[in-house]
């Protein structure tokens, strides 16, 4: 096929699409580690919570059927994201394919950065009970408060009783123990212990050293212990460092199994690559597009500490 102003966009598309697809195939390490990734087929997905049914009674010959309260309904809307680049005809004529490839590569980098940044903002915005994210959506959960709050209501039927998963403690071995115990005391809306088992410690880069000293497999003794006290947390929690966390002091203790169940990344359209040509302007236009929603259906998988 000869290279003309009428077809050079079509000739460039396969190569540039491959560069974009390769870039998008790289793992988004934190989003895919932390979020349960779902597929969506609608403008908005709804997740209906259910209240607890309490303890199972002894069988006395008749099966009892218990009602349960409706839990909070979580609505996760899918938002659109798009970005484009242009390639001038003269770049093709002058054999500037290196520059052309860099434009496609930079676009895929922007998409990956966007995904990781929006994922991190769930934790960054988690300590506020009012506000919006960059898409304009409320940062509150279905219970009306932030992901991390001192006043999560038990249920829509019992808003007067609350639980907390937010504090202001610095990252020390004593405060790690206090936070772990607080999570193990989380209950359902019927007041029954849930059996939360935190096994991950998420920190910003500024706390990496402290986290390693506390929970690394090689941290056999408690930090600063003159008596070489055994460190019960050695190898017990997975330390995870996320460069995109913006508060140097905030840290998060997590039950990773519950997190995958309740922290949701919802793909409506995974990143795609398309092309068009501006015939009179002698430019080929390439754009990427994606659509997703982010949210959580329950908060009991995480405890956030945000020292001032």
Secondary structure, 3 states (H helix, E strand, C coil): CCCCCCCHHHHHHHHHHHHHHHHHHCCCHHHHHHCEEEECCCCEEEEEEECCCCCCCCCCCCCCCCCCCEEEEEEEECEEEEEEEEEEHHHHHCCCHHHHHHHHHHHHHHHHHHHHHHHHHHHHCCCCCCCECCCCCECCCCCCCCCCCCCEEEECCEEEEEECCEECCCCCHHHHHHHHHHHHCCECCCCCECCCCCCEEEECHHHHHHHHHHHCCCCCECCCCCCCCECCCCCCCEEEECCCCCCCCCEEEECHHHHHHHEEEEEEEEEEEEEEEECCCCEEEEEEEEEEEEEECCCCCEEEECCC
